[in-house]
């Protein structure tokens, strides 16, 4: 539970600074870029989190790797994480920053499950319709679910919108089962 608080405190604090300096999207992009680098190069992440290297060695590594790629605010933020021994929480802090940023900008992300890949145009149409329905900007990621016979499922903000053939068939079967029992 303490880890969740740490993530929230650091993510929210960084967001407040970014909002104050009017660079929310730049910071968001830079954080996500660094996170992608750490995912693609796990040994690099291990180096900046290992207790075998001093804080100064880790900071030097961060400077050499990222000073040409990201703002000084992000470099300073990484230094703080190193000084406080919080680099292992980096991914969770980035997640919290993104979450606060999306919430403040009235944006939600969701998953669009379908039995086959959808075109960008189809995904855009779903995003537009759901955005109008929910009154906020919705961005959907299309994922495949071969168990769906037809239609789609949407997961947005811990809500499920099931518009699949499977759901319709289940409804018919449930209704028929009730009808059949009432006929006896």
HELIX and SHEET records of a PDB file:
HELIX    1   1 UNK A    2  UNK A   20  1                                  19    
HELIX    2   2 UNK A   24  UNK A   40  1                                  17    
HELIX    3   3 UNK A   42  UNK A   49  1                                   8    
HELIX    4   4 UNK A   55  UNK A   66  1                                  12    
HELIX    5   5 UNK A   72  UNK A   83  1                                  12    
HELIX    6   6 UNK A   87  UNK A   89  5                                   3    
HELIX    7   7 UNK A   90  UNK A  104  1                                  15    
HELIX    8   8 UNK A  120  UNK A  134  1                                  15    
HELIX    9   9 UNK A  165  UNK A  183  1                                  19    
SHEET    1   A 4 UNK A 137  UNK A 144  0                                        
SHEET    2   A 4 UNK A 107  UNK A 114  1                                        
SHEET    3   A 4 UNK A 151  UNK A 156 -1                                        
SHEET    4   A 4 UNK A 159  UNK A 164 -1                                        
END                                                                             
